[in-house]
Amino acid sequence: MLAALLLAGPARADQATALVGLFVQSCLNYAGDPPGLRAWAAQKGLPPVPEQARKAFLRGAPGQVFDASDNEGKFVLISSDDGICAAVTDRVTQVATVAALEAGLRAAGITFRLAIERDDKSIADIHDREYLATKSGRNWRILLATVKDSAGGQAMITGAPSF
């Protein structure tokens, strides 16, 4: 079902930029505030994904998932009940997504530092970069998970408030 929502196409840098835009507008503005995030998604007209896809994206956790696809590509917005938020897309390269995320955070006036970079311990094909970020007294932990394939693949940016 995940594949049906995120069918792979060619990797594109503009899709990485669109993913970061979605993440900054939604996840960073509403990290720790599921009702606020869900109201934002409704206001933007993002429809919920089918139940089977919702369960797959949340992996058993309670929450909601929205289809945020647009002309730039396929996107999903995940809002778990615990306040963690994630933006997912189907086909970007690791290099383009790292560059877009760091540029997007700078453009939003967010100070950040790379705290951890390593290959995922659970999924060998995934590379993780964890950032600590702050702006105006708000703090976040941001995890960027990308497929290691140079041709590109799925990417997910997760944000959570950090206290």
JORA-V570750 format. One record per pair of residues at least 6 apart in sequence whose ideal C-beta (glycine too) atoms are under 6 Angstrom apart, sorted by the first residue. I is the first residue (numbers start at 1). GAP is how many residues later the second one is. D is the distance in Angstrom with one decimal. If there is no record, write none. Layout:
# JORA-V570750
I;GAP;D
I;GAP;D
This chain:
# JORA-V570750
1;51;4.9
1;52;4.8
1;55;5.1
2;54;5.3
5;48;5.4
6;68;5.0
6;84;3.7
8;82;5.6
8;83;5.1
9;82;5.1
11;80;4.9
11;81;5.5
11;82;4.8
11;141;2.7
13;83;4.3
14;58;5.8
15;57;5.5
15;58;4.3
15;74;5.8
15;77;5.2
16;76;4.4
16;80;4.0
16;81;4.4
16;84;4.1
17;83;4.7
18;54;3.8
19;68;5.7
19;70;4.5
20;80;4.5
20;81;5.2
20;84;3.8
22;46;5.6
22;53;5.6
22;65;4.6
23;64;4.1
23;134;4.5
24;80;5.4
24;84;5.3
26;51;5.7
27;58;3.7
27;132;3.9
28;131;5.6
30;6;4.6
30;7;3.6
31;54;5.8
31;109;5.7
31;128;4.8
31;129;5.9
31;130;4.8
32;51;4.0
32;129;3.9
34;45;5.4
34;47;5.8
34;49;5.8
37;42;4.9
37;48;5.9
38;26;5.9
38;41;5.8
41;25;4.7
46;20;3.9
46;22;5.2
47;20;5.3
48;18;5.9
49;16;4.7
49;18;5.3
54;11;4.5
57;8;4.7
57;21;5.4
61;19;5.0
62;19;4.3
63;16;5.4
63;17;3.7
63;18;4.9
64;15;4.9
65;13;5.2
66;11;4.4
68;7;4.1
68;9;4.7
69;6;5.3
73;16;5.9
74;16;4.5
75;14;5.2
76;12;4.5
77;10;5.8
78;8;4.2
79;6;5.6
84;76;4.6
85;74;5.3
86;70;5.3
86;72;4.2
87;70;5.2
88;68;4.6
89;66;5.7
90;64;5.7
91;61;5.2
92;60;5.5
92;63;4.9
93;59;4.3
94;52;4.1
97;49;5.4
97;58;4.9
101;43;5.7
105;7;5.1
109;26;5.8
110;23;5.1
110;25;4.6
111;23;5.2
112;19;4.8
112;21;4.0
113;19;5.7
114;17;5.8
115;15;5.0
115;17;5.0
116;14;4.2
117;12;4.9
118;10;6.0
119;8;5.5
120;6;3.8
120;8;5.2
125;22;5.8
125;23;5.6
126;19;5.3
127;19;5.5
127;21;5.0
128;17;5.3
129;15;4.5
130;13;5.1
131;11;4.3
133;7;4.6
133;9;5.6
139;23;4.2
140;19;5.3
140;22;5.6
141;19;5.1
141;21;4.6
142;17;5.3
143;15;4.5
144;13;5.3
145;11;4.8
146;9;4.5
147;6;2.8
147;7;5.7
